[in-house]
Amino acid sequence: MTDQLSRRTFAKLAGAAALGASTVPLVASTAQRAEAPTLQTRTARSFPTGFLWGSATASYQVEGAVAEDGRMPSIWDTFSHTPGKVANNATGDIADDHYHRYKGDIQLMKALGVKAYRFSIAWPRVFPQAAARPIPKGSTSTIASSTS
């Protein structure tokens, strides 16, 4: 008989692994489970001094505004608009509308105490025709200067 890992045990293991706990066994045999029915108690962990909590985005998931300011379709636009490829025919055409709402989104992050933010911009917004030069509306310097 093979040992099975329950969803609850998996969640505990994943949480412990995320915190760097080293005392939690990855898989317990049937004999070990009988001897120790609960996971060992881990010691309290803390993050190092200077650790920054942050947030991150992926352009297609948050950006929206797929046809504005010179942006051309990306491979994700083409894929998501192909019937039957995405559940409920969902697309990133509007997404979270971060392109229009970034100032409010940044205020929300500040209110949450987020100290670091990694964002991405869709490549066809910067280089819409695979051109040698980025277009001004898509360049990061334009976006960075407008958020300062």
Secondary structure, 3 states (H helix, E strand, C coil): CCCCCCHHHHHHHHHHHHCCCCCCCCCCCHHHHHHCCCCCCCCCCCCCCCCCCEEECCHHHHCCCCCCCCCCCCHHHHHHCCCCCCHHHCCCCCCCCHHHHHHHHHHHHHHHCCCEEECCCCHHHHCCCCCCCCCHHHCHHHHHHHHC
